[in-house]
Every structure is written in C-alpha cells, then in structure tokens.
Amino acid sequence: MTDISQLQTELEGQSPRAILKAALAKYDNIAISFSGAEDVALIELAHKLTDNLQVFTLDTARLHPETYEFIDRVREHYGIKIEIMFPDAEEVQDLVTRKGMFSFYEDGHGECCGIRKVNPLRRKLSTVDAWITGQRKDQSPGTRNDVPVVQIDDAFSTEDKQLVKFNPLANWSSKEVWDYIRMTEAPYNKLHEKGFVSIGCEPCTRPILPGQHEREGRWWWEEATKKECGLHSGNLIARE
C-alpha cells in the first residue's frame, strides 16, 4: 500500500503535471472528476500523459443548458468518453414530492446536494482506487485553505478499501488556471463570459460582482464557511 504521507511530502510543491504523472503511474484505476474550468485544465494535462483516461461528471438534472453543451464540447474536443452519473430517480422524486423543487432556499442545500451529488459520487468512487479533483486552496474561504496535493479520502473510503484523492491544482490560483486554459485553447463553459465564476446547479449559482470572491456566486443565501456540497472538505454530508 502506498504511504500517502510520504507521497504528499514528495509531491508538495511539484507542478500539476508532475502530480498527475505520479498519480497515473501509481494507480491504473483512477478517474478525473469533471465539472468546471479546473477540471478541463486537468484533462488538458492528463490526456497527454495516458491513453487510459477515465473521466466522469455528475448530472444533477438541475444544470444550466450551457453546462450540458460544455460537457459535450469537452468530450468532442479531446475525443474521450465522459461517464455521466445521475441521481437515483426515486430519491429525487421523494424529495421533490415532500418539499417541492426549491426546498434548499429554506432549509439549506445539504439534503438536495446529498441526493443529487454525493450519492452518485459515492457510487462512482466505489469502483475506483483513486480520483483526481480540481480543488484549489484559495477556492472557498474557511473550507479549502489546507487542501493537500494528495490525501486519504476518509469520507469515501470504506472498511474494505482505502480511497486516495489527488488535488494537483491545490497550489494554483484561479488566474493560473485561466492562463493555462487560454494558452492551450481548452474549451470552457460559456457562462464564464456572463460573469459566472464558480458554476453549479442553475438555481444555486449566480454571477458575481467585481471584487467578490468566486464562492459568493454559490448558495449566496448561506454562510460563506458552509459553501460546500459534500464532495470535498470533510464531506460531512456524505458521512450522515
């Protein structure tokens, strides 16, 4: 079994490409989680390093039309298969029947994200040994400040299997991500041209004003330190 603490020490301070290369070399059954600009940067880097690129995305059934178009553009641009994970229809139907379509405005986004994001993610992660995310330390105040470049994913590991998570862009800024996207002419979500920075589901995402932190465009009715959907930062929703 890989010594993750030692690997973290070796990779901390390395370039995203070096971190990706190490991840792909150590794990055959490893997948990139794709949804936004950071993840396209990872795909741009990774598709040059392997012919066995595994990419998946979560379709919550509440995404913007531009996001669905973006997923297809990425698939076509890189000539890759993108596995789309859907929420369980009965779970969604039960939530909407009990609470309506917009209950998260009243009681927080945790339950909805748990059904539409965390549960499908857990299904996917049960089939891999490691996954790669686009998390950055400066992405969300109070929740991602200490993102390591590699870690044990305690939320999605099980008694039978240890899951490893790589965050190759942990030390990059948003500017570095976008400089790389422009340099490589990688595809991006057209919503970015309309003031959207951090993009999620349509009812929970809005453009931000100049000077606002990117996370202020997500779940704006909630506290800044709680703006996580359960996929990262301890995955408190996933443990319930």
Buried (B, 14 or more C-beta within 10 A) or exposed (E): EBEBEEBBEBBEEBEBBBBBBBBBEBBEEBBBBBBBBBBBBBBBBBBEBBEEBBBBBBBBEBBBEBBEBBBEBBBEBBEBEBEBBEBEEEBBEEBBEEBEEEBBEEEBBBBBBBBBBBBBBBEBBEEBBBBBBBBBBBBBEEBBEEBBBBBBBEBBBEEEEBBBBBBBBBBBEBEBBBEBBEEEEBBBBBBBEEEBBBBBBBEBBBBBEEEEBBBBBBBBEBEBEBBBBBBBBEBEBBEE
